[in-house]
Amino acid sequence: MRSGNKGATSFETPVLFAAAFAVLTSSTLIATVVTVDPALARVITTLIFAVILPLVLEAVERLLVLLANRVTHSMRGTA
């Protein structure tokens, strides 16, 4: 019986899509708010870097681990 990670779980896939959506939405929001109120843009930017960016980095880290596991698994099969 094989053990280990066999790919993205039903939880991780939506997290990755949500992280990508958050990055796109955040950049659009900052670009819009900067033209209206620069002070509010600074608050939103701080919020993005304090909350959203760590979540995005965690999702990217999970994706890289999954990719590394798949590559390692495929290399074992060909050796």
Secondary structure, DSSP 8 states (H G I E B T S, - for coil): ---S--S--TTHHHHHHHHHHHHHHHHHHHHHHHHH-HHHHHHHHHHIIIIIHHHHHHHHHHHHHHHHHHHHHHHHHH-
